[in-house]
Amino acid sequence: MIRIEDMKAGCAYWVRSRNFYKKIAIWDGKEFVGMREKFKFRFRDKELHWDNGPPHGTCRPLALIG
């Protein structure tokens, strides 16, 4: 897992998250933005980095894409 202090804003990451559909998310410097699917609808959603701790940190970045 990539620590929050090593993240680069505006970059895409492979993630393990609670809600993201394709397991790819963009780090905006504060939180992750990704696609979520719920009741067959897909929409943009946000999740916090795992380092924020429970119960809010739900997204773990695994690797930088590109």
C-alpha positions as semicolon CSV with decimal commas, in nm:
position;residue;x (nm);y (nm);z (nm)
1;M;0,000;0,000;0,000
2;I;0,120;0,351;-0,083
3;R;0,122;0,585;0,217
4;I;-0,077;0,909;0,203
5;E;0,240;1,124;0,218
6;D;0,376;0,948;-0,093
7;M;0,065;1,013;-0,307
8;K;0,077;1,244;-0,611
9;A;-0,225;1,466;-0,677
10;G;-0,386;1,423;-1,018
11;C;-0,247;1,071;-1,069
12;A;-0,441;0,749;-1,127
13;Y;-0,392;0,448;-0,899
14;W;-0,493;0,084;-0,885
15;V;-0,685;0,063;-0,558
16;R;-0,858;-0,177;-0,325
17;S;-1,169;0,003;-0,209
18;R;-1,511;-0,051;-0,064
19;N;-1,717;0,100;-0,345
20;F;-1,525;0,173;-0,664
21;Y;-1,640;-0,028;-0,964
22;K;-1,326;-0,075;-1,174
23;K;-1,073;-0,042;-0,891
24;I;-0,908;0,257;-1,054
25;A;-0,921;0,597;-0,885
26;I;-0,771;0,946;-0,916
27;W;-0,608;1,103;-0,611
28;D;-0,706;1,471;-0,594
29;G;-0,472;1,557;-0,305
30;K;-0,737;1,501;-0,039
31;E;-0,943;1,198;-0,146
32;F;-0,990;0,944;-0,423
33;V;-1,240;0,996;-0,704
34;G;-1,365;0,689;-0,886
35;M;-1,668;0,524;-1,044
36;R;-1,921;0,344;-0,826
37;E;-2,204;0,112;-0,925
38;K;-2,521;0,087;-0,719
39;F;-2,853;-0,063;-0,832
40;K;-2,718;-0,086;-1,190
41;F;-2,638;0,287;-1,198
42;R;-2,280;0,411;-1,231
43;F;-2,174;0,745;-1,091
44;R;-1,868;0,931;-0,964
45;D;-1,798;0,893;-0,594
46;K;-1,524;0,973;-0,342
47;E;-1,344;0,770;-0,078
48;L;-1,077;0,862;0,175
49;H;-0,728;0,712;0,197
50;W;-0,688;0,413;0,430
51;D;-0,441;0,614;0,644
52;N;-0,731;0,834;0,761
53;G;-0,831;0,541;0,980
54;P;-1,162;0,375;1,059
55;P;-1,442;0,419;0,983
56;H;-1,370;0,674;0,710
57;G;-1,056;0,546;0,538
58;T;-1,187;0,290;0,288
59;C;-0,947;0,305;-0,007
60;R;-0,598;0,150;-0,027
61;P;-0,376;0,254;-0,321
62;L;-0,175;-0,041;-0,451
63;A;0,016;0,101;-0,749
64;L;0,053;0,416;-0,956
65;I;-0,082;0,374;-1,309
66;G;0,150;0,490;-1,585
